Amino acid sequence: MIHTLYVEEEVAEHPRTREVCERFPRAVRILCRRYGEIFNRKAQNFRLQKRNPALILARKHGRLVLETPPGYGLGDHRHFYFSHMLNCLYDCRYCFLQGMYRSAHYVLFVNYEDFRSAIEAKISGFCGETCFFYSGYDCDSLAFEPVTRFAENFLPFFAGHPEAWTEFRTKSTQIQVLLERKVIPNCVVAFSFTPLGISETLEHRVPPIEKRLKAMKELQERGWKLGLRFDPLIYQPDFRAHYERLYSDVFRVLRPEGLHSVSLGPFRLPKSLYENMYRLYPDEKLFAISLEERKGVLSYPRGLEEEVTAFCTRELLRHIPGDILFPCHVPA
Amino acid sequence: MVNFVVALPCEARPLVAHYRLQAIRGAEPFMAYEGEGMALIVSGIGKVAAAAATAFLHAITGKGGDRGWINAGLAGHASHPAGYGVLAHKITDHSTGESWYPQRRLDLPCDTGEVLTVGRPEKDFQGSWVYEMEASGFYATACRFSTSELVHCYKVISDNPDVPAAQLTPSGVEKLMQEHLGVLDALVNGVASQVQELASREADPPEMERYLSRWRFTVTQCHQLRRLLRRWRTLSPGRPAWPDGLEKLTRARDVLACLKARIDSDSSAGRVPTEG
């Protein structure tokens, strides 16, 4: 439930702003000049704010579509990401957002039309190359769909650009918008998972695994291309049993031949973000165990990381062909 | 710990009495008071005075950790009746145009509104602004010392077009403030529990003192020790953070190395689950 809406003066009359405000008639509406006046201020506590985040409606300026960092993305294509929203409805303890932003408020950039123009410019700029556009980097692509209508707005756009691919990354079960329309062959709906015990402990407010799998099954039956994202891989003493069970649960429900891609990546965080997260949650086991720094990125000690990654890769390959498995490479 | 900043002695008196605060000696040039988990300073009128008093109170009440900060006082409004209470959700400095956005609290039985800090008393109230003279100086300063979720401004409407400020008397001001002690209590309690939560998160691990009394640590080593002991407590709750063989060590850096080795070994040997 949103109790407070901050609205940039510049977008106060934008149709999408009006639409969102109408959804929350009882919320207090506060005008601001730029969202950074609220979102980027020093002296904010992400953990305290996360209990009751406000929604900020703003215009995104500058570079709207960015290249993904090296090592991310599927295969040898051009990979871009764009963020129509900052912050996520869920509260996953491993998520870098809590270390990256000072504020836990949600920012929704309402100028979808500018994002679409920027994506079109990239598509024509890389004419002939396959371009991927990821939307779930700074938020969950679908979790806030009833409010943002992001998918509803961008699916027709990508339907009109079959030469480009898009990925909606989510932990949500908000799939109605997908079920209600014709399948778009260049859209991948990618769901993230961690094993049950880890999910229950670290992924707060996230729908249970079985509900996410049920949503995926429905989408698969309708013909949507699906992705599976096991990123981050979280270590625990009996990780083998946990991941075995997770994969067995997943592939009991999903047909491997209907999958577009599966990716996995070890738990890792840039050191500066880790320090922010540790300050917020000093009593969190995830941050208390021993991590190693390699090129500014903290991860499990190399042996442990390789053990977890190798095991999960082997297990996955028992269920899926190798050509749809994409490990995420982190700096060596 | 919650600190109050108020402009006038007559605004302060009901708070001093309600919270049983005692005058702090040597707080000149301000009047300041303290009591159980609370302090109060009388700033005088204006944003510069409020900023100075906020910094002064911070300096004399200790610097450790986040504290709650509340600016309470009277204000004017175009239409709200006298006695109407408003918690600021936006504070704008009239002279600079800069705005701040205090976190809205949903646990209080009062409305929130936009506060305009002006440089001189205003009689011509416009729009929905709550007019007053201290909030911007107070808020910008208090946010240097505490996280903004703990900093709030609560204003009681004292004057409007029907009730000009010239009619206000000190006893009338006291009465208005008195009527809002219930809301201020709720605000104090809400803020104090957040202060407590942050303090307990930042508290030294219980074993810290034992280490400090046995070995000499540099400031940097103290930070390292604190972190290692916290990790130990998180990963092995209930197990004394005192590895075997520690007593034999004479140098602080060897103590730290010993602690770290033990935590690393427990982590990678799989004795420490991430979940649960």
Interface residues (C-beta under 8 A of the other chain):
Chain A: H3 T4 Y6 V28 I30 C32 R33 E37 I38 R41 K42 A43 Q44 N45 L48 Q49 N52 A54 G197 I198 E200 T201 L202 I234 Y235 Q236 P237 P282 D283 E284 K285 L286 A288 I289 S290 P301 G303 L304
Chain B: H89 K90 S99 W100 Y101 Q103 R104 L106 T112 E114 C143 R144 S146 T147 S148 E149 Q194 L198 R201 E202 R230 R231 R233 T234 L235 I263 D264 S267 S268 G270 R271 V272 P273 T274 E275 G276
